[in-house]
Amino acid sequence: MMTNPLTSKRPDTLGIHNGRLAKCPSTANSVCSQADDDAHYVAPLEPGRRSKTELMKRLQTALAGCEDAEIVTVSEDYVHAECRSALFGFVDDLEFLWSEEEGVCHVRSASRLGVTDLGKNRARVEKLRMLLEGWGFCE
């Protein structure tokens, strides 16, 4: 896979900040289940009748099966993966944060570069949601 030097540096905004994922920039190249506006909002992932542990493990299994995704960080309540485009090596950051209080897994998918992603980040999250639904999650 080709690496793009413009997008290889991880943003320092990644991770958990006061129990939340980073806000989306004003540009149209990210989605987040904790966003306050419709343009960036995407629904969180729900475990259905399954446990948090099962959901977080299935997320890792799904990411491991994606040839463009590489898991970078894993903890009990948080997963971060980098998704690289094959052609130019652009990197999108995909994050998951379990909220015990809400009983859902928040998700954020954001491009590191550019002002639009042509819907790629939203499509990635919804494709993952469909896969989880097939496994009995997100019901």
Secondary structure, DSSP 8 states (H G I E B T S, - for coil): ----TTT-S--TT-S-BTTB-----SSBSEEETT-SSTTTB---B--TTS-HHHHHHHHHHHHHT-TTEEEEEE-SSEEEEEEE-TTT--EEEEEEEEETTTTEEEEEEEESSSSB-TTHHHHHHHHHHHHHHHTT---
